[in-house]
Amino acid sequence: MVYTLVFVLAQTMIVPMISVATVLAVNTAGGGWIVLPAAGLALLPAFLLYAATLDFLEYLFHRLQHRIPMLWAMHSLHHSDVSLNASTTNRHYWAELGIKMLSIYLVAGLLFKPGAPILGAYAFVSFYNVFAHMNIRVGFGRWWTLMNSPQYHRIHHSIRPEHQNCNFAALLPVFDVIFGTYRRPRDGEYPPTGLASGDHPSGLTEAIFWPFRGMLRRFR
């Protein structure tokens, strides 16, 4: 809880700023292949293009987190929560922010030159992730492909073998559909969550040094 509280406060203040600041820095350095309009009728389509592209990059990065051992060593902290809820949204290893800054947001800055309205709107939309992690029995039924939902994302956090490596999307499940990683929730399907090993941080120190917890435990 201490780790989550500290990280929530830091993420609330820093993460939107990091995504915006990284894109702006890359644009200032000459990046921004596609200049997006900052006003007028084209603003909404431009925002949708930017948001869909960022969500696609998030999807790819999430897939790599489950595929590359070094990234999984960090990301597994997020999956160690046996009581999936809104606080799980910010239960990430602290180094992941820097990696995203040098990957997802860097690519976004190279691709696009968005105005302040688009950057601000995307920073706001990113908080939708809190809803997707909530411990509530909400799914979108036949419309499950339109947006991520607590039920859809809970399948991703499930400890059951049949639910492994699926439902990676942050906002748009259509990317799971395109790349064959979707698992449509059945009616009333809300599985238990956590790591199959049952491992979880025993305190603040283990959360901070999560990828190296094995070494810490040997010295106890």
N, C-alpha and C positions, 0 to 999 in steps of 0.2 A: 504493500500500500504506500509506503514511503517513496519507493522508487517510482511508482506510478504517479504519485502526486507531484514529485519534482519534475518528472518528464512531461506531465500534462501541462504544467505551468510553462516549462521551457518551450514545448512544442506549440502551444497556443500563441506564444509571443514570437517565436523564432521561425517555425516551419513556413508559414505563409511568406514571411520576409525573405527566407532563403530561396524559395522558388522564384519569387519576384526579382530579388536582387541578382540571382544567378543569370536569369534571362536578360535582365537589363545590362549586366556587366558584359555578357557575350555580345549583345547588340552594340554596345558602345565600342567594343573591340573590332567591330566590323561584321559580326554575324547577323543573321536575319535574312535568309534567302527570300522569304515570302513576307511582304509588308501587309499586315492586316489593318483594315480600316478601323478607325477609332470612333466613328460616328455614322449616323445615317442608317438607311435600310439594310445595308450590308453588314452592320455590326453584329446582328444575331447570327447569321450564317458563319461569320468569321469566328465568333466565339464557339459555336458548335464544332467547327473544324479544329480549333485549337484544343478544346476540351476532349474531343474524341481522339486526337493524336496523342495528347498527354496520357489519356487512359490506356491507349494501346501500348505506350512505352512503359507505363506502370505494370501492365499485364506481362510484358516480356521480362521486366525486371523481377517480378514476382515468380515467374517460371524459373528463372535462373537461381533465385533464392532457394528453391526446392531441389535444384539440380546440382549446383556447385557446393561441395562440402564446406568451404570457407564461409560462404554466404549463409548456408543452412545453420552453421554453428552459431551465427548471430540471430538469424530469423527464428530459430527454434524457441527463443525466449518468448516470442509473441504467441507461439502455439502451445506453450506450457501451461496456459491458463485453463484450469478445469472448470472454472465458473465463467464462461464466456459472457461478457457484458460490455457496456459502453466504455468502461475503463480499459478494456483489452485493446481498444483502438490505439492507445498510446503506450502500450506495453511492448515497445520495441527496443532493441539494443541501440545504445546511443551512437555508435559509429555508422549506423545505416544512413543517417541523415547526410553525412559527408559523402558517402558513396553515391547517393542519389544526386547530390549536387554536382558531382563530377561525371554523371552518366545521363540520367533522364533530363534534368534541367539544362545541362550543357547542350544536349542534342536539340531540345526545344528552342534554345536561344540561337542555335545555328540554323534551324529551319525557319523560325518565325520571328518577325519583329512586331509584337503586339503592342497596342496602346494601353494606357492605364485602366480603362474600363474592362478590357478583356482580362488583364492580369488580376485585377481586383475581384472580378466575378469568379474566376477559376479558384482563387484562394478561398472564396466563400463556399463554393461548391465542394471543395475538398473536405469540408466538415460533414458531408453526407456519410462519410466513412464511419462516423460515430453511430449513426442510425443502423448501418449494416451489421454492427457488432452488438447491438442491443439484445438483451435476454428477453425477447418478446416473441410471441408466436404470430409472426406476421410474414406472410408470403404473398406473392402477387398472382397466384393461380395460373390461369392460362396465359397471363401477360408476364410471366416470369422472365422472358427474354429482354424485356424493355429496360429494366433497371435491377441492380443488385438489391437484395432484401435480406433481412435478418435470417430467414429460413434458408435461403440459397447459400449465404456465406457460412452459416453454421455447418453445413455439409463439408465445407472446406476445412473446418477446424475439428471435424469428427475424428475420434480415435478408431473407428471401425475400418477394417481393411478395405472394404468395398468403396470407401469414400476417399481413399488416398489419391493425391495428385489430381484434384479436379476443382472446378469453380474458383479459378484464380482472379477473375475480374473484380475490379474495384468499383466501377460504376456500371459498365455495359457488358452484360453476359454474352452479348453477340460475339465477342472475341473468343469466349470459351466454345461457342457453337462453331465458329469458323475453324478453329484449330483442334476441335474434337476433345476438349477438356471439360465439357459440361457434364453435370450429373443433376438432372431435374429432380427436385425433391418430391417425394410422394406425399400424399395428403397426410398430415399429422406427423411427418417425419422430422423429429428434433433430437438427433443423437447426442450422446455425451461427448465432451470435448477434452482436449489435452494431448499430451504426447503419449504414444503407445507404450513407451518405457515407464511412464508415470513420473518422470523426472520433472522437477520444478525448483526454482530458487528458494533456498531456506532462509534468506535474508537479503538485506540491502547489498552487502558485499558480493554475494554470489550473483546478484542481478547485474551489478556493475562489471564484474569480470566473468560473465556468463560463459563465453566460449572456453574459458580456462578453469572452469569450476572443478574439473577433475584434479588438477594440480592443487587447488586450494584445499580440497577435501582430504588429500593425502597428508597434508601437514597438520591436520587437526588431531 
